[in-house]
Amino acid sequence: MDCLHPLAPDDEELLRFALDDEAVSGEASRHLEQCITCQQRLARYKKAHGFLVSHLYRSQCPSGTELSLYCAGFLPEDQRITIANHILDCPLCAAEAADTRQFLAESGDDLLPSHPLPLHTLNGSVRRIFATLVRQQAQLVVRGDTDPAAWPRQYRVDSTDLSLHLSRASSGAFMLLGILTDPRESIEAFEGTLAELYPAAGGKNDERAEKPLLSEQVDDLGNIVFNAVPIGEYVMIVHPPGREMIVEGLTIESG
């Protein structure tokens, strides 16, 4: 039922009031205080808003438990990929993950898995090692319409695994997501490690006088995220202590 009084707030004003608590005009507010019809209209909007919030708000977000397990590194790789992509687009989950990571950091290492054996180096020298492709899956595990024959990929250097996944941001730009794991290392072992993405011509032959196209640091969960990667062929170089891990043949094509 609509109110025909000339001072009655229209539907748009009532919606803004119900959804965002945006105040209506002074005359409309005084009318609302006295008009049962408009009060009932407002009550219907608030009820509908409450129903939608209770059923749809953050319905696509991972649960609090899943986010906590993700931040602690206890989830399988496919779930980590899914949540990592979601966090890139969801500021609410990004803030919650940041709070969880801070809590874990303040709680000490007893909440995180640890492995006592350190990565070794050869007399402090840097070893340049080309990664070996050990698996190239035939299906996508992250959103996007990239070539399923090419991604995701898993590479290995010594005992270190590097999983690479190609996805798209909400803007349509390509994102290259990597996950570093090593059964001999704690989950935060690679934190702060430099990862660089070079055009293919600047990788294997050590033609690296110019700056890389993109540089990122590995986060505390072993994740590497290169955003807005142009179409082309690339070489990735990761710099853990005492080593250079070189991954060749990373081709990103339009699709």
C-alpha positions in Angstrom: 0.0 0.0 0.0 1.4 3.4 -1.0 0.9 6.7 0.8 -0.5 9.5 -1.4 0.4 12.3 1.0 2.5 14.9 -0.8 5.1 14.8 2.0 5.5 11.1 2.0 9.0 9.8 1.3 9.2 8.0 -2.1 10.4 4.4 -2.4 14.0 5.4 -3.2 14.2 7.5 0.0 12.8 4.7 2.1 15.2 2.2 0.6 18.2 4.4 1.3 16.9 4.7 4.9 16.4 1.0 5.3 19.6 -0.2 3.6 22.1 2.6 4.5 20.4 4.4 7.4 20.5 7.5 5.2 18.3 10.1 6.8 15.2 11.3 4.9 14.4 15.0 4.5 13.0 16.9 7.5 9.4 17.1 6.2 9.5 13.4 5.2 10.9 12.5 8.6 8.1 14.3 10.4 5.5 12.7 8.1 7.0 9.3 8.7 6.6 9.7 12.5 2.9 10.2 12.1 2.0 8.0 9.1 1.2 4.4 9.8 1.2 3.5 6.1 4.7 4.8 5.6 5.9 3.1 8.7 4.6 -0.2 7.4 6.3 0.5 4.0 9.6 1.1 5.9 9.1 -2.0 8.0 8.7 -4.1 4.8 11.9 -2.7 3.3 13.8 -3.4 6.6 12.4 -6.9 6.8 13.4 -7.6 3.2 16.9 -6.2 3.8 17.3 -8.3 6.9 16.3 -11.4 5.0 18.7 -10.8 2.2 21.6 -10.0 4.6 21.0 -13.2 6.6 20.8 -15.4 3.5 23.2 -13.7 1.0 25.7 -11.6 3.0 29.2 -13.1 2.4 27.5 -16.2 1.1 30.4 -16.7 -1.4 33.0 -16.2 1.3 34.9 -19.0 3.0 33.9 -19.8 6.6 35.8 -18.4 9.5 37.3 -21.9 10.1 38.4 -22.2 6.5 40.0 -18.8 6.6 41.8 -19.7 9.8 43.1 -23.0 8.3 44.1 -21.2 5.2 46.2 -18.6 7.1 47.8 -21.4 9.2 48.6 -23.3 6.0 46.6 -26.4 6.9 44.4 -26.6 3.7 45.0 -28.7 0.6 46.6 -26.8 -2.3 43.3 -26.6 -4.4 41.5 -24.9 -1.5 44.4 -22.5 -0.9 44.2 -21.5 -4.5 40.5 -20.9 -4.4 40.7 -18.8 -1.2 43.7 -16.9 -2.3 41.8 -15.8 -5.4 38.8 -14.9 -3.4 40.8 -12.8 -1.0 42.2 -10.7 -3.9 38.6 -9.5 -4.7 37.0 -9.5 -1.2 38.1 -6.7 1.2 36.2 -8.3 4.1 38.0 -11.6 3.8 41.3 -9.8 3.2 40.9 -7.9 6.4 39.9 -11.0 8.3 42.8 -13.0 7.0 45.2 -10.1 8.0 43.8 -10.2 11.5 44.1 -14.0 11.7 47.7 -13.9 10.5 48.6 -11.3 13.1 47.0 -13.5 15.8 49.0 -16.5 14.6 52.2 -14.4 14.5 51.6 -13.2 18.1 50.7 -16.7 19.3 54.1 -18.1 18.4 55.3 -21.0 16.3 53.5 -23.7 18.3 50.4 -23.1 16.1 52.3 -23.7 12.9 53.9 -26.9 11.4 57.6 -26.9 11.6 60.4 -29.0 10.0 63.8 -28.8 11.5 65.9 -29.5 8.4 67.1 -26.2 6.8 67.7 -25.7 3.1 71.4 -26.1 2.4 73.8 -24.0 0.4 77.1 -24.8 -1.2 79.7 -22.8 0.7 77.5 -19.7 0.6 77.6 -19.6 -3.2 74.4 -19.2 -5.3 73.4 -22.2 -7.3 71.5 -21.5 -10.5 69.0 -24.4 -11.0 66.5 -24.8 -13.8 63.2 -26.1 -12.5 61.8 -29.4 -13.8 58.2 -29.6 -15.0 56.7 -32.5 -13.1 53.0 -32.1 -13.7 50.8 -30.2 -16.1 47.2 -30.7 -15.2 44.4 -30.9 -17.7 41.8 -28.9 -15.9 41.4 -25.4 -14.4 41.3 -25.1 -10.6 40.9 -21.3 -10.5 38.6 -19.0 -12.3 39.3 -17.7 -15.7 39.2 -18.9 -19.2 42.9 -19.7 -19.8 44.0 -22.8 -21.8 43.3 -25.8 -19.7 46.0 -27.8 -21.5 48.7 -25.4 -20.2 47.7 -24.6 -16.6 48.1 -25.2 -13.7 51.7 -26.5 -13.6 54.0 -27.9 -11.0 57.8 -27.6 -11.0 60.4 -29.0 -8.8 63.9 -28.0 -7.7 65.5 -30.4 -5.2 62.8 -30.9 -2.6 61.1 -27.6 -3.3 57.8 -27.6 -5.3 56.5 -24.6 -7.2 52.8 -24.7 -8.3 51.9 -22.1 -10.9 48.3 -21.2 -11.7 46.9 -18.7 -14.2 43.8 -16.7 -13.4 42.0 -13.5 -14.2 41.3 -10.6 -11.9 37.8 -9.0 -11.9 39.3 -6.4 -14.4 40.1 -9.2 -16.9 43.9 -8.9 -16.4 45.9 -12.1 -16.0 47.3 -13.0 -12.6 50.0 -15.6 -12.2 49.8 -17.2 -8.8 52.6 -19.4 -7.4 52.8 -21.5 -4.3 56.2 -22.7 -2.9 56.3 -25.7 -0.6 59.1 -27.9 0.8 58.6 -30.8 3.2 61.9 -30.0 4.8 60.9 -26.4 5.7 58.4 -24.6 7.9 55.6 -22.8 6.0 57.1 -19.4 6.5 60.6 -20.4 5.3 60.3 -18.6 2.0 58.7 -15.4 3.4 60.3 -12.3 1.9 62.0 -14.3 -0.9 62.3 -12.2 -4.1 60.4 -13.5 -7.2 61.0 -11.9 -10.6 59.2 -12.3 -13.9 61.4 -11.6 -17.0 60.5 -11.6 -20.7 61.7 -14.9 -22.2 64.7 -13.4 -23.9 66.2 -12.3 -20.5 66.2 -15.5 -18.6 68.5 -18.5 -19.4 71.3 -16.6 -21.1 71.7 -14.4 -18.0 70.8 -11.3 -20.0 69.5 -9.6 -16.9 71.0 -6.1 -16.9 67.6 -4.5 -17.2 65.0 -4.6 -14.5 62.5 -7.5 -14.5 59.0 -6.8 -15.8 57.5 -7.7 -12.4 58.9 -8.3 -9.0 57.1 -9.6 -5.9 58.0 -11.1 -2.5 56.8 -14.4 -1.3 54.3 -14.0 1.6 54.3 -15.9 4.9 52.2 -18.7 3.3 54.6 -19.3 0.4 52.4 -17.5 -2.1 53.6 -15.4 -5.0 51.1 -13.2 -6.9 52.0 -11.4 -10.1 49.2 -9.0 -11.0 48.3 -7.6 -14.4 50.7 -9.8 -16.4 50.7 -8.9 -20.1 50.4 -11.6 -22.8 53.8 -13.0 -23.7 56.4 -15.6 -22.8 58.2 -15.3 -19.5 61.0 -16.7 -17.3 60.4 -16.7 -13.6 63.4 -16.5 -11.2 62.9 -17.1 -7.5 65.8 -16.2 -5.1 65.7 -18.4 -2.0 68.9 -18.2 0.1 71.8 -19.7 -1.8 69.9 -20.6 -4.9 68.3 -19.2 -8.0 65.2 -21.2 -9.1 64.7 -20.6 -12.9 61.4 -21.5 -14.5 61.2 -21.2 -18.3 58.5 -21.5 -20.9 55.7 -19.6 -19.1 53.5 -18.6 -22.0 50.4 -16.5 -21.4 48.1 -16.3 -24.4 44.8 -14.5 -25.0 41.8 -16.8 -24.8 
